[in-house]
Amino acid sequence: MVNKLIPAMWVRLVILIIFGIFMYKEGLPWLAGFTVVLIALTIWQLITAYKQR
């Protein structure tokens, strides 16, 4: 099951990075900061998924 989620987590990570950069450029640094938290969560989930593979 974990193997099926790994590609989706990579896609989510890329989308979050693009969204965070866009929000920062639009003048919403607080939302970009929240995106950093979500990016960190996604990275932690990726690490955990690769360990359980």
N, C-alpha and C positions, 0 to 999 in steps of 0.2 A: 504493500500500500504506500509506503514512504517513497518508493521509487517513482510512483506516478505523480507525487506532489512536488518533487524537486524541480522539474522544468517550470511549473507554475510559480514557484517561489523565485526563481531567477527572473521570470518575466515581471513579477511584482516588484522585485528589487530595481530593475531597470526603469520601470514606470515611476516608482517613488523618487528615484534620483532625478529624472527629468522633471517631475512635478515640483520637487524641492528647489531646483535651479530656477524654474519658471516663477515660482512664488517669490523667491528672493529678488529676482529681477523686476517683478511687478510691485515691489515695495511692501511685501508682507513677510518680514523676517520672522515674526512669531509663528506663522504657519510653516515656514521653511524649517524652523526649529522643531516643531512638532513632527515634521516629516523625517528629521534626523532620528528622532526617537523610533519612528516606525521602521526606518532603515536598519537601525540597530537590532530591533526585534526580528526583522526578517533575516538578518545575518545570523543571529543566534539560532533561529529555526533551521536555517540551512546547515549550520554546523551540526546541530543535533540530528538532522535527517541523514547527513552523510555518515555520522557515527553509527546510526541504527541500520544502515543499509546492509 
